[in-house]
Every structure is written in structure tokens, then in C-alpha cells.
């Protein structure tokens, strides 16, 4: 009887620990983007030239033909993260030919490839973006 109670107690503690750990990881992953939103952003805009593969963190690199915010030395590639980027109007962020206008963070890196070993420098992550149709 005591052994059975001990096993149930251990199982309950494990479930509480697991739920707590998942909650902490979720909240922690949202903090950097919320901080960026609170600080505002750098304006960017232009026409989508191409869309790359997916980065290791799940964001998608979008290359613009015309970059209205030109950052010297960094290609006009911006990371679109469906989990955090607020999209307005038509939602055509990944459609070549669409025009984008919005706010972004500062320069960043997109990790790609096997074991996330290749780096792609980007001009920033999209915070908010409006698109043409």
C-alpha cells in the first residue's frame, strides 16, 4: 500500500515538473520578441524577390529587390517568423512580387543546414509587416 502511494506521488510530481518546465520554456521563448515590440523597430520595405528555405528556428528568409531601409554591408534579407510577426492586410509575405512595408529588428543570423552549422546574415527580423495583394 505504501509503495503504491509512493509511485502515485512520484508520478504526480513528475507531471507537475513537466508542465512547469514547458511553461517556462514557452514564456522564455516569447520574451525576446516582446522586448523588440516594446522598443519599436527599424522601418523596412520593398518588393519580395525570393523566399529561402526555413531557418533552424522556424523563421523564413525573405529577400527584397528594393530595400527602402538599406543597411550597408548586409543583404536585404529579412526573417519572417509566423509565430511572432504581426501581418496586416493581405498576408502575402512569402509571395514573390508582393510589396512589404513594416518594422524590423536589427541585424541577425539565420542558421541553416545539417546541425544548423551554416550562417546567413540577415538585415533583421520582421516585427510587423503589411503587404500588397
Secondary structure, DSSP 8 states (H G I E B T S, - for coil): -HHHHHHHHHHHHHHHHHHHHHHHHHHHHHHHHHHHHHH--EEEEEEEEEEEEE-TTS-EEEEESS-TT--TTS-SEEEE-TTT-EEEET--TTSTT-EEEEEE-S-EEEEESGGG-EEEEESEEEEEEEE--
